[in-house]
């Protein structure tokens, strides 16, 4: 929860930014394991246990893999908790990160209530702001998918909740099929689109969105490796946004919107295109940047979103925790370690910036706030996930086999 500066001034007599010296976040360094007890109202049944004809659930334990026999959370990919838990020596900047996070807390009557977005000593303002999101890009689709799956877990499977369960399950099947079929792009699919015929209008059409092959941007042919793939930014009639968006692809892995094969392909892409997507500061929020005439049209000449800056190809340290979660879930924690090592060289020295600019993410963003709360928190969560991968069970969902679509080519497809 975040509070606006005006709201904090109105209640100044009762709250402060770091008002309680008794509230010390650094004690969590010694107790990184978080014990979470939750009521699983859906009885840990997977989506495949829902009968669409009668709406009754069959027995099963699709999410039992998230819990250890003792009731604690464990990794979904069988990665054990660190055997050297008590000998773990945090990086020197970890303590500074906890202290910076503590300073961002907002207190009300002595109790922590939330955080401000950034506590920048160079600015006279206490920063808090909201930003609108429009359309249905990959980020919205992935977050919506995860929200639906979480709702399915929280709903009671009784007479009152049965209708909601059935509707959510039906929507999840349709959404997963749509995303895995039409948003997914790898080398083979790119080659297929390149050879698409246009103006197909029957239900047997292969080019269902009438994508014009000449609309494929030149950069994509060199960017796409033979091994690897990703969910594109958006799909609409006669047009695809072929750009890479980090948040949508990472959430797709964590939520299991991506199949295991697609998840591995996304991580393969990151390794193959490390310089473009990670550079000197992880992680590119999108790639590539738009510029020139396209920048003028799409952003309205927004001075904050110039090429390789902010939301237009900027590098955002907050995304470290999602990259780490995706790395652990796919059994490739070395990717996260490599990215975190890069971030640790700069974050504290640069004052925990909100974002970095430049094609490689080398420069502190031109309008980036310092001591950005989510940059600090993203780093700390990434470190805690690596130290004890069992924490992944709190934020990741297993694949539901019932949602894996059987993809068939239309009979009208010809090579």
N, C-alpha and C positions, 0 to 999 in steps of 0.2 A: 504494500500500500504506500502511495506517495501523497504528500500534502503540498498544496500550493503555498507560495510565500505569503500571500495575503491571508490565507487561513491560519498560518502559524502566527502572524502578527496579531490576529484577533484574539488568540488564546495565549498570548505571551505570558500572562500571569500564571499559567499552569504548565507550560511546556518549554522545552529548550531543545537545541540541536544535539547536544551531547550532555544533557543535564544530569545524568546520574553516574557518578564515578563508581557506584557499586555494581553497575551492569557492565561486566567485563566479558567481551566476546573471546578474548584470547584463551580462555579456559577450554574452548572447543578444540584447540590444538592438541590437547592431551587426551581428548575424548572424541575422536573423529567419527566413531560409529554412532549412527543415529538409530535408536530403537523406535519403530513405529508400530503401534497396534491399531489395526483398523478392522471394522466390521465389513466382511465381504458379503453384501446382501445378495449378490448374484451367485453365491456359493461357489465361486471360482470356476464356473462353467464357461467354456469357450463359446464363441459365436456358433460353432458347428453343432453345439448341443441344442440349439433352438430349432424347433420344428415349425416350418412356415405354414404348414397346412392346418395344424391344430393349435400351434402356439405353445405347446408344452415342452418343457426341458427334459432332456434325458440326462442320465447320470454322466459324470465325467469330471475331470479336473484339469482343464486346459491351462490354468494358471498356477497349478501346484508348483511348477518349476521355479516360481518366484520366491518360494519360502523354504527355509531350511527346516529340518525335523524339529528343531528347537523353537520354531516360531519366528526366527529372525529372517530378515531379507537376505537373499543371496543372488549372485549374478545369474542372468538368464542364459549366459553362454558357457556356464560351467567354470568360469574363471574364479579360482579360490581367493579368499581374502588374503592379504599380504601375510606371509608367514613371519615377516620381520616387523610386525606391527609395532611392537614396543621398542624396537631399535631404529624406527623411522626417524631420520634427521631431516627436518624441513629445510627448504632453501632459505637463505638469510632474509629474503624479502617477504616471507610468509608472515612473520610477526608484524612488519610494517603494514601489510595488507589488512590484517585484523584490526590494527589500530586505526587505519584510515576508514575502515568500514564502521567502526564504533563511533567515529566522529560524525558520520553521516546520519546517525540515528536521530529520530524525533521522539521526544518523550512527552507524555501527557500525565500530569499528576504522579510523576515518578516512574511511570511504566513505559517501556518502549512501544511505540505505536506504528512506526514505519521508518522509511528513510527518505531523504531528499535525493534528487537525481545526481547532483554533484555538489561538492563543497570546495569550490575553486577559490583559493586564497587571492588570486589575482583579479577576481571579479567582485563587485560590490553587491551583486545579486545572489540570492539563494535560488538556484535553478530548479525549476520543475516545469514540464511542458508536456502536452499531448500532441500526437500526430495522427492524422486521419489516414486510413488505408482504403483504397477503392478497387473495385473489380474483383476478379477471382483468380489471382495468380497462384503459383505453386505454394507459397507460404500459407495463404488462406486455406487452400485445399488440404494441406498437410495438418494444419492446426485443427481444422474442422473434423478431419478424420480422427485425430487423437481425442478430441473432445467427445465425439460420438462413442468411441470405445470406452472411455472413462465413464461416460454416462451409463453405458450398458453394464458396467461393473457395479455401479452404485445403486441402480434401480432394484427394487424388490421384485422378485419373480412371483407375484401374487396376482389376484384378479384385477387389482387396480393398476399394477404396473405392466401386465401382460401386453396390452395394446402398444405401449411405448416401446417395449422390448422388441416386438415384432417390427414396428416401423423403423426403429434404429438399425436392426439387423438387415432389413431390406435395403435401407439407404447405404449401409456400409458395403454391402455386396456390389451395389451399382457404382458407388464412388471408387472402390478399389479397382473394379474392372476398367472404369473410365481412365483413371490415372495410370494404371499399369500398362494399358493398351495404347493410349493416345498421347500421354505426356512423356513417355519414356523414349529416350534417344541414346542409341549406341552406334557403333560403326556400321553394323548391318542395316539398322533402321534408317540411318542417314543416307546410306547408299540407295535404299528403297525409295525414300522421299525424292532423292535426286532423279530417280527414274519414273516418278509418278506421271500418270496421265491426268489431265485436268478435264473439267466439265463433265464429271460423272455424277449422275443424279439419281440413279436407282438405289434400292436398298442393298444391292450387291456391289456398290462402289467400294473400291479399295481406298481411294483418296477421299475419305468421308468429309473432310473439312475443306476440300478443294484448295489445298496448299499449292501455290505456284512454285515449282522447283527453282525458278530464278530468284525467288525471295530468300533462298538460303544465303546467309552472309558469308563472304569469302573467308573470314577468320575461322569459321567453324571447321572447314575442311582440314586445316592444319592443327587445330586444337584437339579434335577428336582422335584419341589413340585407338589402336586396334583392339586393345583390351581396356574396357572401362565404359562408363555411361553415366547418364544423369537424367533427372526430370527437368524438362525445359520450363521456362518461366511462365508461359501461357499458351493456350491453344484456342483459337477462334476461327470462324469461317474465313478462308482465304488468307489466313495469316497465323504464323507461329512466332512467339518470342523465344528465340533459341538461346537466350543467355542463361548462364549458370547462376542460381541463387542459393547461397549457402544455407540459410535458415530452413527453407522448404525441403531441401535434400537431407539435411541432418535430422529434422523432425520425421521425415519419411522413414528413415532408418530406425529411429528410436521407437516410433509408433507401430512399426511393421507394416506401414503402407507399402513400402518397398518389399519385394520378396527377398529371401536370403541371397539369391543370385544377383538381384539388382543392388542390394546393399553392398555386397562385395565389389560390384562394378563401380559404384560411386567412390568407394575408398581407393580402388585401383586408379581411378581418374585423378584423385587428389595426389597420389604418389607420382603418377606419370606427369602431372602438370603442377608440380610443387612450386616452381618459381612463379607461375601465374596466379595460383590460388592461395598460396601461403606467403611466398616472398620473404621479406625480412620481418614481417609482423603478421601473425595469423589473426583473422582470417578474412579474405575478400568477401564482402557482403554480396557482391554480384560480379560477374565477369562476362564480357569486357565492359568498360565504361562506354557510354554513348557520348558523342561529341559533335561539334559543328552544327549542321542544319538539324540533325535529329535531336540534338540537345536543346536547341531553341524551341522545337515543336513540342517535345515531350515534357520538358521542365519549365517552359516559359522563360527561358534565359535565367533560371534560378542561380544566383551567384554562389549559393552554398553547395549546389550539386554540379559543380563543374567537373570535368573529366577526372577520374581517379580520386574523387573526394566525396566524403560523406556517404550518401546512399547511392552514389554513382561510381561504384568501383572503389570505395574506401575500404580500409582494413579495420575490423572491429575486434578488439581483444575479448569482448564479452562472449563472442562465439566460441571461445576456447572450451567452455564446459560442454557444449553440444558436440563439438568435434571429438572431445574425449569420450563422451558417452557413446557416440557412434563407433569410435575406434574399439572400445572395449566390447561392445555388443557384437561386432564382427570379428572379434578375436585378434585385433591388430593394435594393441596398446602402444606399440613402438611409434606409431604415427602421432599419437597424442604426446608422447614424451618428447619427440623431436620438435613439435610445435611449441610446447611449453618451454623447452630450453631456449628457443628463440625469443619468446616473450619475456622471459626472466632477465634477459640481457638489457632490456630497455624500460620496462614498465615502471619500476620504482624510480629510476634515474630521470625519466620523463614526467614523473608526477601523475601516473595512472590516467593517461588521456582517454577521452571518449572514443576517439578513432584516429587513424593515421591516413595520410595522403600519399599519392604517388603510385606508379605502376607496381612497385615492389613493396609499398607500405613503409617507406623509409622515413617519411617526415611526419612529425606530429601535425594533426589536422589543423587547417588554418583557422577554424572556428571551434576546435575541440575544447571542451571544458576539462580542466584538470580534476583529479581526485573523483573521477566518475564512479558512482556507486556500482553500476553494473560491470564495469571493467574490473573492479576489485573483486566483486562477488563471483564473476565468471571465472577468474583465475583461481580463487580459493576452492570453488566447487570442482574445478578440473583437477586440482591437486588432491582433494579428498577422494575423488573417484579413482584416481590412479593408486592412491595409497591403499584403499579398500574397495575393490571392484564390486563387492556385494551391495554397495549403495545403489548400483545401477537398477536394482529391483524396484526402487521407489519411483523411477521416472520412465522406465522402459516397459514395453509390452511385447509379449511373444507373438509370433505369427499365428494367425488362425487359418488352419488348412482349408477351411470351407470357403475362404475368400480368394483362394488362388484360382484365377480364371483359366479356362482352357482356351487358348488363342488359336483361331483358325483363319486361314487365308480365304478370302472369297474365291469362288470358282471362276470369277471373271479375271482373276489376277493372271497376268502373263509376263514372262520375262522377255 
